[in-house]
Amino acid sequence: MNEKKKIAILVTADTFGSGSEELGQNLMKSYIYSLTEAEEKPSVIMFLNRGVYLTTTGSPVLESLKQLEQAGTEILSCGACLNFYKLEEALEVGEVTNMYYNVELMHSAECTITVG
């Protein structure tokens, strides 16, 4: 029997790559949407630094993240990051986490992918 691989994704920005901000926003939107279409979903997606903008009010990827959450992906936003950007009340999807839990998740994952 093929056991599901535990994949953790760490999102550190609200854009994908450096260069054009507009292109980076479009790439991130496409990446998150593509995760909803993938046969194997990530176990967890952790959002740190500006990545927390993707889990809060006004994010262009909220619907995709909600679909992933419904499919069993744990969606986590850094509490210190939400606090820093004054977004504590704007969280729309997932739960608040801390670095200790993020480290646990990364260490227990078979594969950790960093995007940002």
C-alpha positions as CSV (number, residue, x, y, z in Angstrom):
1,M,0.0,0.0,0.0
2,N,1.3,3.5,-0.9
3,E,1.3,5.7,2.2
4,K,0.8,9.4,1.7
5,K,4.0,11.5,2.0
6,K,3.9,14.3,4.5
7,I,4.7,17.5,2.6
8,A,5.1,20.9,4.5
9,I,5.1,24.1,2.6
10,L,6.6,27.3,4.1
11,V,5.3,30.5,2.5
12,T,7.5,33.5,3.4
13,A,6.1,36.2,1.2
14,D,2.9,37.3,-0.6
15,T,4.7,37.1,-3.9
16,F,6.4,34.2,-5.7
17,G,10.1,35.1,-6.4
18,S,11.7,38.4,-6.8
19,G,11.5,41.0,-9.6
20,S,8.2,42.3,-10.8
21,E,5.7,42.5,-7.9
22,E,2.7,42.1,-10.3
23,L,4.2,39.0,-11.8
24,G,5.1,37.6,-8.3
25,Q,1.5,38.1,-7.2
26,N,0.2,36.3,-10.3
27,L,2.6,33.5,-9.8
28,M,1.7,33.0,-6.2
29,K,-2.0,33.0,-7.0
30,S,-1.3,30.4,-9.7
31,Y,0.8,28.3,-7.4
32,I,-1.8,28.2,-4.6
33,Y,-4.5,27.4,-7.0
34,S,-2.4,24.6,-8.6
35,L,-2.1,23.0,-5.1
36,T,-5.9,22.7,-5.0
37,E,-5.7,20.8,-8.3
38,A,-2.8,18.5,-7.4
39,E,-3.5,14.9,-6.7
40,E,-1.4,14.9,-3.5
41,K,-2.2,17.9,-1.3
42,P,0.3,19.2,1.2
43,S,-0.1,18.2,4.9
44,V,0.4,21.7,6.1
45,I,1.1,25.2,4.7
46,M,2.8,27.6,7.1
47,F,2.7,31.4,6.4
48,L,5.4,33.5,7.8
49,N,6.5,37.2,7.4
50,R,4.5,38.8,4.5
51,G,3.1,35.4,3.7
52,V,0.4,36.1,6.3
53,Y,-1.1,38.6,3.9
54,L,-2.3,35.6,1.9
55,T,-4.5,34.2,4.8
56,T,-6.1,37.5,5.7
57,T,-8.9,39.8,4.4
58,G,-8.4,40.9,0.8
59,S,-6.1,38.0,-0.2
60,P,-6.6,36.9,-3.8
61,V,-6.0,33.2,-2.7
62,L,-8.5,32.9,0.2
63,E,-10.9,30.6,-1.7
64,S,-8.1,28.3,-2.8
65,L,-6.7,28.1,0.8
66,K,-10.2,27.3,2.1
67,Q,-10.5,24.5,-0.5
68,L,-7.1,23.1,0.7
69,E,-8.2,23.3,4.3
70,Q,-11.4,21.5,3.5
71,A,-9.3,18.8,1.8
72,G,-7.3,18.3,5.0
73,T,-4.4,20.6,4.6
74,E,-3.5,22.4,7.8
75,I,-3.3,26.2,7.2
76,L,-1.2,28.1,9.8
77,S,-0.2,31.7,10.1
78,C,2.6,33.0,12.3
79,G,1.1,34.9,15.3
80,A,4.1,37.2,15.7
81,C,3.9,38.1,12.0
82,L,0.1,38.8,12.2
83,N,0.9,41.0,15.2
84,F,3.7,42.8,13.5
85,Y,1.6,43.7,10.4
86,K,-1.4,44.4,12.7
87,L,-3.5,41.7,11.0
88,E,-4.6,39.7,14.0
89,E,-8.3,40.5,13.4
90,A,-8.1,40.0,9.7
91,L,-7.3,36.3,9.7
92,E,-9.8,34.6,7.3
93,V,-8.5,31.0,7.0
94,G,-6.6,28.6,9.2
95,E,-5.2,28.9,12.6
96,V,-2.5,31.0,14.4
97,T,0.8,29.2,15.2
98,N,4.2,29.9,16.6
99,M,7.7,29.1,15.6
100,Y,8.0,26.1,18.0
101,Y,5.1,24.3,16.3
102,N,6.4,25.3,12.8
103,V,9.8,23.7,13.6
104,E,8.1,20.5,14.8
105,L,6.1,20.3,11.6
106,M,9.1,20.9,9.4
107,H,11.1,18.3,11.3
108,S,8.4,15.7,11.0
109,A,7.7,16.3,7.3
110,E,9.3,14.1,4.7
111,C,9.7,17.2,2.5
112,T,9.6,20.9,3.3
113,I,9.2,23.3,0.3
114,T,9.9,27.0,0.8
115,V,8.1,29.5,-1.4
116,G,8.4,33.2,-1.3
